[in-house]
Structure formats: C-alpha cells, structure tokens
C-alpha cells in the first residue's frame, strides 16, 4: 500500500535522481551551453526536492482516509508497474551523441510530468495543488529548453562538443 509519505518519498527520489543525473552529465560534456543547461536543470530538480521534503514534513498522516489510501495504491501500482523511475537505469557510457543524450533527458522529464499529473486527483489542499501544478509547468519548461537545445545541436557527438 502506498501512503502519502511513500508517494512523497517517490517524488523526492525522482527529483534526487534527476539532479544526480544532470550533475553527473556535466562531467561528460564540454559544450558550455549544454553544461549551463544541465546545471540549471540540476538546480531546478534540487528545488523541487526541497519542496517535496517540506510538504512531507507538513503531512498529517492521521487524517488519511483508508479508502483513498487503498485507491491511491491501486492507481500507482497500475501506472508505475515495475517502473522504477530511476534515471540510473540508462547506460550513459553507451551514449555518444548529444541528440541521444537530450532524448534520454526528455523521457525523464516526461515520466516526471506523468507521475505528478497522476498525483493531482489525490491532492485536496489548494496550496499543494497549486505548487504541484507549478512544478509540472517547470518540468514542461525543462522539456522546451531541452528541445530547443536539441534543435541547435542535431548530429553533434559528445566528444566533439
């Protein structure tokens, strides 16, 4: 069964994984524009992680409706299945083109948005709902920035950066 804390832990881990991947990718590229983009994205993921940690501190677990808890568990099991949402599942050593790297990052961001959009029906507190929607918008902005960068860097090798 997924509790509110477990869902928040998943969100925190998702953001932590994203931050780690983007910071590690900085060491593998030399293109200054891509380095700046990756640092900015890592900082964004760190900000999201801090927000979820704050939400977790403020959750009142004693007021959780058991029916909603069970329904939430079933929904998340159906959506997540065996997906770990771990950014570490990709073998970055086999990625040699900027376009491929950006494609991987785009998938991570899309998965993150899917996860957060799935949370929306279960959020009752208005301020939390507004903030999760803001984070979704920020994740969509990450996608736009990655897509814009991708257009400018088509067919460039990571070694050529």
Helices and strands as residue ranges (DSSP letters): H 4-26, H 32-58, G 61-63, H 66-80, G 87-89, G 92-94, H 98-119, G 120-122, H 126-152
